[in-house]
Amino acid sequence: MQQKFVPEDDFGSFLSSVQRAVHQQKGQGASMLIMSRLARQKEAPVTQMMTKVKVSWSDFTEGLKYLEDAGLIEMEDDENGGTLRLTDEGQHWAQTISLELDDDEDQG
Amino acid sequence: MWLEWVVAGLFGALIGAGEIVSQFRDEPDDALRTVPALGYMLFNALASLFALAVIRVFGWTMGVQDPAMTGWAQVVVAGFGAMALLRASIFNVRNGDQVITIGPSRFLEIVLASVKDAVDRKRAEQRGVAVSEIMKNVDFEKAWMALPAYCFGLLQNLPQEEQDKFGKKLALLANSPMSARVKTLLLGLTLMNLVGEKVLATGVKNLDEEIRPSPPAS
């Protein structure tokens, strides 16, 4: 009979939580599209971002939730339907991602 | 007595330093050595000295009868008093969903935000250079599980919530179509924010060949 893996300590629970997140994949595709877009413009209205990343509504909302949970973006509610902003760490990511975007633009 | 003035100034500077350290947990000593951070600590020190001067001018003894102890009671009250006064808000104004505090704390918030921006800009350069140096011989595919696990093992007391957040970022990197170079840099950057530059460098050094890119097949 197959036994379920039960982590015995924090170290084990970290490894299993990473494995879970890697295999979950829900929202991750849209997440990188949102991050790439935010790397160019730092903040954007949710409605504008939705039209730019061109994914389904459910993928988009999953992507936003994923990035919020990861601490890379924050969403501020306003009368225009909300604004997306990069957190401090999100800005560090965006700077690094923009290296690749710059390379792509140079080649393209 | 001059020593009391020095201690009052130090009191204020330490409170300012505490705020800077709480904002830059990864490398607090580097943040404290930047000019804006030193300016912020100096500002807090001057506020404590000003409070002590006011207390002495008005001759407040804080109810302490012993003349030798009165001076030190004044120092403690000046330190805490300046801290409380600078961080006080008189009332709040609501603008839509935003709550704006009015009072000395508003001024301090603005000063702290500008210090934070300046420190962050300065440290972004240092961090970029440090990450590319530390991670230059690291293969993302070999390191993305081993390196964080090793660094967290070294730290031992990283909160579970931080580990979960990190796990999500790691999964995002592992499944993303970005180049290996950018993934490696982001792995280093994210880890450095959590564990600091020294622990990251130690982790890379100790894992050495386990996480190095394989030599090209001849």
Interface residues (C-beta under 8 A of the other chain):
Chain A: D10 F11 S13 F14 L15 S17 V18 R20 A21 V22 Q24 Q25 Q28 S31 M32 Y66 D69 A70 G71 L72 D77 D78 E79 D88 E89 H92 W93 Q95 T96 I97 L99 E100
Chain B: G96 D97 D120 A124 R127 G128 M145 P148 A149 F152 G153 L158 Q160 Q163 D164 K165 G167 K168 K169 L170 A171 L172 A174 N175 S176 P177 M178 S179 V182 L185 L186 L189 T190 N193
